[in-house]
Amino acid sequence: MLHLLDLSEDILVGIMTHVMTPAKEGSRKIITEESIKASLPLATTCHALYDVWRHSMHDLELWVSGKLNDRGLEAICKGNGKGIHRLGLRRCKAISKRAFAQIPRQCSRLRSLDMSHTDIGDDFVLELTKNTGRSLQFLALHGCNKLTARSIHAIADRCPHLRFLDIGSIAAVDDAAIEYLVSRLGGSIRTMVLSNCKNLSDSGMAALGVECKAIMSLTLRGLSSITDNGLYKLCCGIGDRVQILDVLDCAGLTMGGYFATMEAFCPHVFKYLEESNYIDHLGERCLRDNIIATMPGLIYRISATDAIRRLPALYFLLLDESTLRPFRVSVQSKSLNLSDFGSVLISNFGKKPTPKTKNILLSRFGYDSPFDSESDDEACERM
């Protein structure tokens, strides 16, 4: 309503500078949907406010936004495209391909981009990698099902400094595409997400094992075609470096094969199995539970309100690797559908975990945290 008030530009700038105080993660400033929604209408009509708005916009996380439309995205890109270093538009369904096309044209200095679960195609990726490929370090395209091998090849050929790549749930990601990708980027990528790429097999795992010399985190969740042999070929190459190896719901793996490979090649992963006293619980835990026990850093405690009964509730969520940073931003500003971010391991009504919840977390997942006192991170992880 501020645009209806008879206030000077100086006063408006003072008010909106306060409104636009970004969410913070560490020392980074991140503009979220709420501050964009509050400031964009004024910033397009008030020159003095525009200067404040423009200089604040370096990192934008506008995930799962139903309010951001073509006009808003075009204004952001045209107004300050060259100043934007980080842009997150995951699941922004109200934006057309025409508006998305402004990103590679206007945002030439992007270092990080998340377009997961949007309607982009090869043309977008080809232009993006042509214009910003050398500056990109983080790229997430999870669930962009219209992409083909052309996009994978463009990323491999034009993004030499890429450190993070999420191309999960894309049918075009098969063994041949991965072999081409890692032959060019295997020495730089530290985190890769390939979950639910159903056309990946043991051959792709062997290529990852040979070429990925810098990998520290690898997500292979839901790859039903890989076997114990493929896991062996992967880990004998990368095992001494990898710290997170997510092979949840890989139906071709066995308990014996998984443990033997982790013990032989993956010391950083295996230590979690030892620390969680897996031998005592081996008969109780399924393979899935033991794998979760190796990823305690991805288990988040969320205080929320149950959507049906409207009662306080507590959720323990296993995040997907590519959602970690924006999730920490988003939980501070809006209600979320937790399924967009990972899998709920267990929940209970109330503001604290019940004894049953504590016992299940410890016995099934080896998860033991200071439940009765919240850390600084836990205090902000709320919906």
C-alpha positions as CSV (number, residue, x, y, z in Angstrom):
1,M,0.0,0.0,0.0
2,L,3.0,2.3,0.2
3,H,2.6,3.4,-3.4
4,L,-0.7,5.0,-2.4
5,L,0.8,7.2,0.3
6,D,2.0,10.8,-0.3
7,L,5.5,10.2,0.9
8,S,8.8,11.6,-0.4
9,E,11.2,9.3,-2.2
10,D,13.7,9.6,0.7
11,I,11.1,8.2,3.1
12,L,10.1,5.5,0.7
13,V,13.7,4.4,0.3
14,G,14.2,4.3,4.1
15,I,11.1,2.1,4.5
16,M,11.8,-0.2,1.6
17,T,15.5,-0.6,2.6
18,H,14.2,-2.1,5.8
19,V,11.7,-4.3,4.1
20,M,14.3,-5.6,1.8
21,T,16.7,-6.7,4.6
22,P,17.7,-10.1,3.1
23,A,17.6,-13.5,4.8
24,K,21.1,-14.5,5.8
25,E,23.0,-17.8,5.5
26,G,26.4,-17.4,7.0
27,S,27.7,-14.1,5.6
28,R,25.7,-14.3,2.3
29,K,22.7,-12.0,1.7
30,I,19.8,-13.7,-0.1
31,I,16.8,-12.0,-1.5
32,T,13.6,-14.1,-1.0
33,E,10.2,-14.1,-2.6
34,E,8.6,-11.9,0.2
35,S,11.1,-9.1,-0.2
36,I,10.8,-9.1,-4.0
37,K,7.0,-9.1,-3.8
38,A,7.1,-6.1,-1.5
39,S,9.6,-4.0,-3.4
40,L,9.3,-4.8,-7.1
41,P,6.2,-2.7,-7.8
42,L,7.8,0.4,-6.2
43,A,11.2,-0.3,-7.6
44,T,9.9,0.0,-11.2
45,T,8.4,3.4,-10.6
46,C,10.6,5.1,-8.0
47,H,14.1,5.9,-9.3
48,A,15.7,6.3,-5.9
49,L,14.2,3.1,-4.6
50,Y,15.3,1.3,-7.8
51,D,19.0,2.0,-6.9
52,V,18.5,0.4,-3.5
53,W,16.7,-2.5,-5.0
54,R,19.2,-3.1,-7.7
55,H,22.3,-3.1,-5.5
56,S,20.7,-5.5,-3.1
57,M,20.0,-8.1,-5.7
58,H,22.9,-10.5,-6.1
59,D,21.5,-13.7,-4.7
60,L,17.8,-14.5,-5.4
61,E,16.1,-17.7,-4.1
62,L,12.5,-17.6,-5.4
63,W,11.7,-21.3,-5.0
64,V,8.3,-22.8,-5.4
65,S,6.9,-19.4,-6.1
66,G,3.4,-19.2,-7.5
67,K,3.5,-15.4,-7.5
68,L,6.5,-14.7,-9.6
69,N,5.2,-14.3,-13.2
70,D,6.7,-13.3,-16.6
71,R,6.6,-9.6,-15.9
72,G,8.4,-10.0,-12.5
73,L,11.2,-12.2,-13.9
74,E,11.7,-9.9,-17.0
75,A,11.9,-6.9,-14.7
76,I,14.5,-8.6,-12.5
77,C,16.6,-9.7,-15.5
78,K,16.5,-6.5,-17.5
79,G,16.9,-4.3,-14.4
80,N,19.9,-5.9,-12.8
81,G,20.8,-9.0,-14.9
82,K,24.5,-8.4,-14.9
83,G,24.5,-7.9,-11.1
84,I,22.9,-11.3,-10.3
85,H,25.3,-14.0,-9.3
86,R,22.9,-16.6,-7.9
87,L,19.3,-17.3,-9.1
88,G,17.0,-20.1,-7.8
89,L,13.7,-20.6,-9.7
90,R,12.9,-24.3,-8.8
91,R,9.2,-25.2,-9.4
92,C,8.3,-21.7,-10.6
93,K,5.4,-22.9,-12.7
94,A,3.8,-19.5,-13.6
95,I,6.7,-18.5,-15.9
96,S,6.8,-19.1,-19.6
97,K,9.7,-20.2,-21.8
98,R,9.7,-16.7,-23.3
99,A,10.4,-15.1,-19.9
100,F,12.9,-17.8,-18.9
101,A,14.9,-17.0,-22.1
102,Q,15.8,-13.6,-20.6
103,I,18.0,-15.3,-18.0
104,P,20.9,-16.4,-20.4
105,R,20.4,-13.1,-22.4
106,Q,20.6,-10.7,-19.5
107,C,22.3,-12.5,-16.6
108,S,25.8,-12.9,-18.0
109,R,27.6,-13.2,-14.7
110,L,25.7,-16.0,-13.2
111,R,27.7,-18.3,-10.9
112,S,24.8,-20.4,-9.6
113,L,21.4,-21.3,-11.3
114,D,18.6,-23.6,-10.2
115,M,16.0,-24.3,-12.8
116,S,14.8,-27.6,-11.5
117,H,11.3,-28.8,-12.3
118,T,10.7,-26.0,-14.8
119,D,9.6,-26.2,-18.5
120,I,12.9,-25.3,-20.1
121,G,14.3,-27.2,-23.1
122,D,17.6,-27.6,-25.0
123,D,17.5,-24.1,-26.5
124,F,17.7,-22.6,-23.0
125,V,20.7,-24.7,-21.9
126,L,22.5,-24.1,-25.2
127,E,22.2,-20.3,-24.9
128,L,22.9,-20.4,-21.1
129,T,26.1,-22.3,-21.5
130,K,27.2,-20.2,-24.5
131,N,26.8,-16.9,-22.5
132,T,27.6,-17.9,-18.9
133,G,29.2,-21.3,-19.2
134,R,32.7,-20.2,-18.0
135,S,31.3,-18.5,-14.9
136,L,28.9,-21.2,-13.8
137,Q,29.9,-23.2,-10.7
138,F,26.5,-24.5,-9.6
139,L,23.8,-25.8,-12.0
140,A,20.6,-27.6,-11.0
141,L,18.3,-28.9,-13.7
142,H,16.5,-31.7,-11.7
143,G,13.4,-33.0,-13.4
144,C,13.7,-30.8,-16.5
145,N,12.4,-33.7,-18.6
146,K,12.5,-32.0,-22.0
147,L,16.3,-31.8,-22.0
148,T,18.2,-34.2,-24.3
149,A,21.8,-35.3,-24.7
150,R,22.5,-32.0,-26.5
151,S,22.1,-30.2,-23.2
152,I,24.4,-32.6,-21.4
153,H,27.1,-32.2,-24.1
154,A,26.8,-28.4,-24.0
155,I,27.3,-28.4,-20.2
156,A,30.3,-30.7,-20.6
157,D,31.9,-28.6,-23.4
158,R,31.2,-25.1,-22.1
159,C,31.2,-25.2,-18.2
160,P,34.8,-25.9,-17.3
161,H,34.5,-24.5,-13.7
162,L,31.4,-26.4,-12.7
163,R,31.5,-27.7,-9.1
164,F,27.9,-28.7,-8.5
165,L,25.6,-30.4,-11.1
166,D,22.1,-31.8,-10.5
167,I,20.7,-33.6,-13.6
168,G,18.6,-36.0,-11.7
169,S,15.2,-37.3,-13.0
170,I,16.1,-36.6,-16.7
171,A,15.6,-39.5,-19.1
172,A,18.4,-38.4,-21.4
173,V,21.0,-39.0,-18.7
174,D,22.2,-42.5,-19.7
175,D,25.6,-44.2,-19.6
176,A,26.8,-42.6,-22.8
177,A,25.8,-39.1,-21.6
178,I,27.6,-39.6,-18.3
179,E,30.7,-41.0,-19.9
180,Y,30.9,-37.9,-22.2
181,L,30.2,-35.5,-19.3
182,V,32.7,-36.9,-16.8
183,S,35.4,-37.3,-19.4
184,R,35.4,-33.5,-19.6
185,L,34.3,-32.3,-16.1
186,G,35.3,-35.2,-13.9
187,G,38.3,-33.2,-12.6
188,S,36.2,-30.3,-11.4
189,I,32.8,-31.5,-10.2
190,R,32.6,-32.0,-6.4
191,T,28.9,-32.7,-6.0
192,M,26.7,-34.5,-8.5
193,V,23.1,-35.5,-8.3
194,L,21.9,-38.3,-10.6
195,S,18.9,-39.6,-8.7
196,N,16.2,-41.4,-10.6
197,C,18.1,-41.5,-13.9
198,K,16.6,-44.8,-14.8
199,N,18.9,-45.3,-17.8
200,L,22.1,-45.4,-15.8
201,S,23.7,-48.8,-15.2
202,D,27.0,-50.3,-14.0
203,S,28.7,-49.0,-17.1
204,G,28.0,-45.4,-16.0
205,M,29.2,-46.2,-12.5
206,A,32.5,-47.4,-13.9
207,A,33.0,-44.2,-15.8
208,L,32.2,-42.1,-12.7
209,G,34.8,-44.2,-10.8
210,V,37.5,-43.6,-13.3
211,E,36.9,-39.9,-14.1
212,C,35.5,-38.1,-11.0
213,K,38.8,-37.2,-9.3
214,A,37.4,-34.4,-7.2
215,I,33.9,-35.8,-6.2
216,M,33.0,-35.5,-2.5
217,S,29.2,-36.0,-2.7
218,L,27.3,-38.2,-5.1
219,T,23.6,-38.9,-5.1
220,L,22.4,-42.0,-7.0
221,R,19.1,-42.4,-5.3
222,G,16.6,-44.6,-7.1
223,L,18.9,-46.1,-9.7
224,S,17.4,-49.5,-10.0
225,S,19.7,-50.8,-12.6
226,I,23.0,-50.6,-10.7
227,T,24.3,-53.7,-8.9
228,D,26.9,-54.5,-6.3
229,N,29.4,-54.9,-9.1
230,G,28.7,-51.3,-10.3
231,L,29.0,-49.9,-6.8
232,Y,32.3,-51.7,-6.5
233,K,33.6,-50.2,-9.7
234,L,32.5,-46.8,-8.6
235,C,33.9,-46.9,-5.2
236,C,37.3,-48.4,-6.0
237,G,37.9,-45.2,-7.9
238,I,36.3,-42.4,-5.8
239,G,35.8,-44.1,-2.4
240,D,38.8,-42.5,-0.6
241,R,37.4,-39.0,-1.4
242,V,33.6,-39.3,-1.3
243,Q,32.0,-38.2,2.0
244,I,28.3,-38.5,1.0
245,L,27.2,-41.5,-1.1
246,D,23.4,-41.6,-1.4
247,V,22.3,-45.0,-2.9
248,L,18.9,-45.1,-1.3
249,D,16.3,-47.2,-3.1
250,C,18.8,-48.8,-5.5
251,A,17.0,-52.1,-5.7
252,G,19.9,-54.0,-7.3
253,L,22.2,-53.5,-4.2
254,T,22.5,-56.0,-1.4
255,M,23.3,-55.5,2.3
256,G,26.4,-57.7,2.0
257,G,27.7,-56.0,-1.1
258,Y,27.1,-52.5,0.2
259,F,28.9,-53.1,3.5
260,A,31.8,-54.9,1.9
261,T,32.4,-52.0,-0.6
262,M,32.0,-49.3,2.1
263,E,34.5,-51.0,4.4
264,A,37.0,-51.6,1.6
265,F,37.0,-48.3,-0.2
266,C,34.9,-45.6,1.5
267,P,36.4,-44.7,4.9
268,H,34.4,-41.4,5.3
269,V,31.1,-43.2,4.7
270,F,32.0,-46.3,6.7
271,K,32.9,-44.4,9.8
272,Y,29.2,-43.5,10.2
273,L,28.3,-47.1,10.1
274,E,30.8,-47.9,12.8
275,E,29.8,-44.9,14.9
276,S,26.1,-45.9,14.7
277,N,27.0,-49.3,16.1
278,Y,25.6,-51.0,13.0
279,I,26.7,-54.5,13.9
280,D,24.4,-54.5,16.9
281,H,21.5,-53.4,14.8
282,L,22.3,-55.3,11.6
283,G,19.4,-57.6,12.0
284,E,17.0,-54.8,12.8
285,R,18.0,-52.3,10.1
286,C,17.2,-52.7,6.5
287,L,19.7,-51.5,3.9
288,R,17.8,-48.2,3.5
289,D,18.1,-47.4,7.2
290,N,21.8,-48.1,7.2
291,I,22.4,-45.8,4.2
292,I,20.5,-43.0,5.9
293,A,22.7,-43.5,8.9
294,T,25.7,-42.4,6.8
295,M,24.1,-39.0,6.0
296,P,23.3,-37.3,9.4
297,G,24.1,-33.9,8.0
298,L,21.1,-34.1,5.7
299,I,18.6,-34.9,8.5
300,Y,16.8,-31.7,9.5
301,R,14.4,-31.1,12.4
302,I,11.4,-29.0,11.4
303,S,8.8,-27.4,13.7
304,A,5.5,-26.9,11.9
305,T,1.7,-27.0,12.0
306,D,0.0,-30.2,10.8
307,A,-2.0,-29.3,7.7
308,I,-5.0,-31.4,8.6
309,R,-5.4,-31.2,12.4
310,R,-3.8,-27.8,12.8
311,L,-1.8,-28.9,15.7
312,P,1.9,-28.2,16.4
313,A,4.0,-31.0,14.9
314,L,7.7,-32.0,14.6
315,Y,9.2,-33.6,11.5
316,F,12.6,-35.1,10.8
317,L,13.3,-34.7,7.1
318,L,16.0,-36.3,5.0
319,L,16.9,-33.6,2.5
320,D,17.9,-34.1,-1.0
321,E,21.4,-32.9,-1.5
322,S,20.5,-30.2,-4.0
323,T,17.9,-28.6,-1.8
324,L,20.0,-28.0,1.2
325,R,21.0,-24.4,0.9
326,P,17.7,-22.9,-0.5
327,F,15.7,-25.0,2.0
328,R,17.5,-23.2,4.8
329,V,16.5,-19.9,3.3
330,S,12.9,-20.9,2.4
331,V,11.9,-22.3,5.8
332,Q,12.3,-18.8,7.3
333,S,9.8,-17.1,4.9
334,K,6.9,-19.4,3.9
335,S,5.0,-22.6,4.3
336,L,6.5,-25.5,2.4
337,N,5.4,-28.9,1.0
338,L,8.1,-31.1,2.6
339,S,7.9,-33.6,-0.3
340,D,9.5,-30.9,-2.5
341,F,12.7,-31.1,-0.4
342,G,13.2,-34.7,0.7
343,S,11.6,-37.6,2.6
344,V,10.0,-37.4,6.0
345,L,11.6,-40.1,8.2
346,I,9.4,-39.7,11.2
347,S,7.1,-37.1,12.8
348,N,5.0,-36.6,16.0
349,F,2.6,-34.1,17.3
350,G,3.9,-31.5,19.8
351,K,7.0,-29.3,19.9
352,K,9.5,-31.9,21.1
353,P,10.3,-35.4,20.0
354,T,8.6,-38.2,22.0
355,P,10.6,-41.0,23.5
356,K,9.3,-43.2,20.7
357,T,10.6,-40.8,18.1
358,K,14.0,-40.5,19.8
359,N,14.3,-44.3,20.0
360,I,13.4,-44.8,16.3
361,L,15.9,-42.2,15.2
362,L,18.7,-43.7,17.2
363,S,18.0,-47.4,16.5
364,R,17.1,-47.1,12.8
365,F,19.2,-44.3,11.6
366,G,21.9,-43.9,14.3
367,Y,20.7,-40.3,14.7
368,D,21.5,-38.9,18.1
369,S,21.2,-35.1,18.6
370,P,20.6,-32.7,21.6
371,F,16.8,-32.9,21.3
372,D,16.1,-30.8,24.4
373,S,18.1,-27.8,23.4
374,E,17.8,-26.1,20.0
375,S,20.9,-25.1,18.2
376,D,20.9,-21.8,16.2
377,D,20.2,-23.7,13.0
378,E,17.3,-25.6,14.5
379,A,15.7,-22.4,15.8
380,C,15.3,-21.1,12.3
381,E,14.3,-24.3,10.6
382,R,10.6,-23.7,10.9
383,M,7.6,-23.6,8.6
